[in-house]
Amino acid sequence: MNIGILLLIIVGGAAGGLSTLYITFSLFGTLGYKIFRKIKYGTSLYD
C-alpha cells in the first residue's frame, strides 16, 4: 500500500481513539464531580 494512505489511516485512527477516550473520561469525571458535590455540599445533581 501507499505510505500516504497508511499515514492517513494511522492519524485518523489515533484521532478517533483519542477523542473517544476524552469523551469517556470527561463523562466519568463530570459524574464523579457532581456526586462529590452532592455528598459534601448537598447540592442537586442537575445543577
ZAMARSE-836983 format. One record per atom (N, C-alpha, C, O, CB): atom name; x, y, z. Coordinates in steps of 0.2 Angstrom, whole numbers. Glycine has a CB too. Example, Ala and Ser with C-alpha at 12.3 -4.5 7.8 and 13.67 -1.06 7.14 Angstrom:
<pts>
+------+-------+-------+-------+
: atom :     X :     Y :     Z :
+------+-------+-------+-------+
:    N :    66 :   -28 :    39 :
:   CA :    62 :   -22 :    39 :
:    C :    66 :   -16 :    39 :
:    O :    71 :   -17 :    42 :
:   CB :    57 :   -22 :    45 :
:    N :    64 :   -11 :    35 :
:   CA :    68 :    -5 :    36 :
:    C :    64 :     0 :    39 :
:    O :    67 :     6 :    40 :
:   CB :    70 :    -3 :    29 :
+------+-------+-------+-------+
</pts>
This chain:
<pts>
+------+-------+-------+-------+
: atom :     X :     Y :     Z :
+------+-------+-------+-------+
:    N :     4 :    -6 :     0 :
:   CA :     0 :     0 :     0 :
:    C :     4 :     6 :     0 :
:    O :    10 :     6 :     2 :
:   CB :    -5 :     0 :     6 :
:    N :     1 :    12 :    -2 :
:   CA :     5 :    18 :    -2 :
:    C :     6 :    21 :     5 :
:    O :     2 :    20 :     9 :
:   CB :     1 :    23 :    -6 :
:    N :    12 :    23 :     6 :
:   CA :    14 :    26 :    13 :
:    C :     9 :    32 :    15 :
:    O :     8 :    32 :    21 :
:   CB :    21 :    28 :    12 :
:    N :     7 :    36 :    10 :
:   CA :     2 :    41 :    12 :
:    C :    -4 :    39 :    15 :
:    O :    -7 :    41 :    19 :
:   CB :     1 :    45 :     6 :
:    N :    -7 :    33 :    11 :
:   CA :   -13 :    30 :    14 :
:    C :   -12 :    27 :    21 :
:    O :   -17 :    28 :    25 :
:   CB :   -16 :    25 :     9 :
:    N :    -7 :    24 :    22 :
:   CA :    -6 :    21 :    29 :
:    C :    -5 :    27 :    34 :
:    O :    -7 :    26 :    39 :
:   CB :     1 :    17 :    28 :
:    N :    -2 :    32 :    32 :
:   CA :    -1 :    38 :    37 :
:    C :    -8 :    41 :    38 :
:    O :    -9 :    42 :    44 :
:   CB :     4 :    43 :    34 :
:    N :   -12 :    41 :    33 :
:   CA :   -19 :    44 :    35 :
:    C :   -23 :    39 :    39 :
:    O :   -27 :    41 :    43 :
:   CB :   -23 :    45 :    28 :
:    N :   -22 :    33 :    38 :
:   CA :   -26 :    28 :    42 :
:    C :   -24 :    28 :    49 :
:    O :   -28 :    28 :    54 :
:   CB :   -25 :    21 :    39 :
:    N :   -17 :    29 :    50 :
:   CA :   -14 :    29 :    57 :
:    C :   -17 :    36 :    61 :
:    O :   -19 :    36 :    66 :
:   CB :    -7 :    29 :    57 :
:    N :   -16 :    41 :    57 :
:   CA :   -18 :    48 :    60 :
:    C :   -26 :    48 :    61 :
:    O :   -28 :    50 :    67 :
:   CB :   -16 :    54 :    55 :
:    N :   -30 :    45 :    57 :
:   CA :   -37 :    45 :    58 :
:    C :   -39 :    41 :    63 :
:    O :   -43 :    42 :    67 :
:   CB :   -40 :    43 :    51 :
:    N :   -36 :    35 :    64 :
:   CA :   -37 :    30 :    69 :
:    C :   -35 :    33 :    76 :
:    O :   -39 :    33 :    81 :
:   CB :   -34 :    24 :    68 :
:    N :   -29 :    37 :    76 :
:   CA :   -27 :    40 :    83 :
:    C :   -32 :    45 :    85 :
:    O :   -33 :    46 :    91 :
:   CB :   -20 :    42 :    82 :
:    N :   -34 :    49 :    80 :
:   CA :   -39 :    55 :    82 :
:    C :   -45 :    52 :    84 :
:    O :   -48 :    55 :    89 :
:   CB :   -40 :    59 :    75 :
:    N :   -48 :    47 :    81 :
:   CA :   -54 :    44 :    83 :
:    C :   -53 :    41 :    90 :
:    O :   -58 :    42 :    95 :
:   CB :   -57 :    39 :    79 :
:    N :   -48 :    37 :    91 :
:   CA :   -47 :    34 :    98 :
:    C :   -46 :    39 :   103 :
:    O :   -48 :    38 :   109 :
:   CB :   -41 :    30 :    98 :
:    N :   -42 :    44 :   102 :
:   CA :   -41 :    50 :   107 :
:    C :   -47 :    53 :   109 :
:    O :   -48 :    55 :   115 :
:   CB :   -35 :    54 :   105 :
:    N :   -51 :    55 :   104 :
:   CA :   -57 :    59 :   105 :
:    C :   -62 :    54 :   109 :
:    O :   -66 :    57 :   114 :
:   CB :   -61 :    61 :    99 :
:    N :   -62 :    48 :   108 :
:   CA :   -67 :    43 :   112 :
:    C :   -64 :    43 :   119 :
:    O :   -68 :    43 :   123 :
:   CB :   -67 :    36 :   108 :
:    N :   -58 :    42 :   120 :
:   CA :   -55 :    42 :   127 :
:    C :   -57 :    48 :   131 :
:    O :   -59 :    48 :   137 :
:   CB :   -48 :    41 :   127 :
:    N :   -56 :    54 :   127 :
:   CA :   -58 :    60 :   131 :
:    C :   -65 :    61 :   133 :
:    O :   -66 :    63 :   138 :
:   CB :   -56 :    66 :   126 :
:    N :   -69 :    59 :   128 :
:   CA :   -77 :    59 :   130 :
:    C :   -78 :    54 :   136 :
:    O :   -82 :    56 :   140 :
:   CB :   -81 :    57 :   124 :
:    N :   -75 :    48 :   136 :
:   CA :   -76 :    44 :   141 :
:    C :   -74 :    46 :   148 :
:    O :   -78 :    46 :   153 :
:   CB :   -73 :    37 :   139 :
:    N :   -68 :    49 :   148 :
:   CA :   -65 :    51 :   154 :
:    C :   -69 :    57 :   157 :
:    O :   -70 :    58 :   163 :
:   CB :   -58 :    53 :   154 :
:    N :   -71 :    62 :   152 :
:   CA :   -74 :    68 :   154 :
:    C :   -81 :    66 :   157 :
:    O :   -84 :    70 :   161 :
:   CB :   -74 :    73 :   149 :
:    N :   -84 :    61 :   154 :
:   CA :   -91 :    59 :   157 :
:    C :   -90 :    57 :   164 :
:    O :   -94 :    59 :   168 :
:   CB :   -94 :    54 :   152 :
:    N :   -86 :    52 :   165 :
:   CA :   -85 :    50 :   172 :
:    C :   -82 :    55 :   177 :
:    O :   -84 :    55 :   182 :
:   CB :   -80 :    43 :   172 :
:    N :   -78 :    59 :   174 :
:   CA :   -76 :    65 :   178 :
:    C :   -81 :    69 :   180 :
:    O :   -81 :    72 :   186 :
:   CB :   -70 :    69 :   175 :
:    N :   -86 :    71 :   176 :
:   CA :   -91 :    75 :   177 :
:    C :   -96 :    72 :   182 :
:    O :   -98 :    75 :   187 :
:   CB :   -95 :    77 :   171 :
:    N :   -97 :    66 :   181 :
:   CA :  -102 :    62 :   186 :
:    C :   -99 :    62 :   193 :
:    O :  -102 :    63 :   198 :
:   CB :  -103 :    55 :   183 :
:    N :   -92 :    60 :   193 :
:   CA :   -89 :    60 :   200 :
:    C :   -89 :    67 :   203 :
:    O :   -90 :    67 :   209 :
:   CB :   -82 :    58 :   199 :
:    N :   -88 :    72 :   199 :
:   CA :   -88 :    79 :   202 :
:    C :   -95 :    80 :   205 :
:    O :   -96 :    83 :   211 :
:   CB :   -86 :    84 :   197 :
:    N :  -100 :    79 :   201 :
:   CA :  -107 :    80 :   204 :
:    C :  -109 :    76 :   210 :
:    O :  -112 :    79 :   214 :
:   CB :  -112 :    79 :   198 :
:    N :  -107 :    70 :   210 :
:   CA :  -108 :    66 :   216 :
:    C :  -104 :    68 :   222 :
:    O :  -107 :    68 :   227 :
:   CB :  -106 :    58 :   214 :
:    N :   -98 :    70 :   221 :
:   CA :   -94 :    73 :   226 :
:    C :   -97 :    79 :   229 :
:    O :   -98 :    80 :   235 :
:   CB :   -87 :    75 :   224 :
:    N :  -100 :    84 :   225 :
:   CA :  -103 :    90 :   227 :
:    C :  -110 :    88 :   231 :
:    O :  -112 :    91 :   235 :
:   CB :  -105 :    95 :   221 :
:    N :  -113 :    83 :   228 :
:   CA :  -119 :    81 :   232 :
:    C :  -118 :    78 :   239 :
:    O :  -122 :    80 :   243 :
:   CB :  -123 :    75 :   227 :
:    N :  -113 :    75 :   240 :
:   CA :  -111 :    72 :   246 :
:    C :  -108 :    77 :   251 :
:    O :  -110 :    78 :   257 :
:   CB :  -106 :    66 :   245 :
:    N :  -104 :    81 :   248 :
:   CA :  -101 :    86 :   253 :
:    C :  -105 :    92 :   254 :
:    O :  -105 :    95 :   260 :
:   CB :   -94 :    89 :   249 :
:    N :  -108 :    95 :   249 :
:   CA :  -112 :   101 :   250 :
:    C :  -120 :   100 :   249 :
:    O :  -123 :   105 :   251 :
:   CB :  -110 :   106 :   245 :
:    N :  -122 :    95 :   247 :
:   CA :  -129 :    93 :   247 :
:    C :  -133 :    97 :   241 :
:    O :  -139 :    98 :   241 :
:   CB :  -133 :    96 :   253 :
:    N :  -129 :    99 :   236 :
:   CA :  -132 :   102 :   230 :
:    C :  -135 :    97 :   226 :
:    O :  -134 :    91 :   226 :
:   CB :  -126 :   105 :   226 :
:    N :  -139 :    99 :   221 :
:   CA :  -143 :    95 :   217 :
:    C :  -138 :    92 :   211 :
:    O :  -133 :    95 :   209 :
:   CB :  -148 :    99 :   213 :
:    N :  -140 :    86 :   209 :
:   CA :  -136 :    83 :   204 :
:    C :  -137 :    86 :   197 :
:    O :  -133 :    85 :   192 :
:   CB :  -137 :    76 :   203 :
:    N :  -143 :    90 :   196 :
:   CA :  -145 :    93 :   190 :
:    C :  -143 :   100 :   189 :
:    O :  -144 :   103 :   184 :
:   CB :  -152 :    92 :   189 :
:    N :  -139 :   103 :   193 :
:   CA :  -137 :   110 :   193 :
:    C :  -130 :   110 :   189 :
:    O :  -127 :   115 :   188 :
:   CB :  -136 :   113 :   199 :
+------+-------+-------+-------+
</pts>
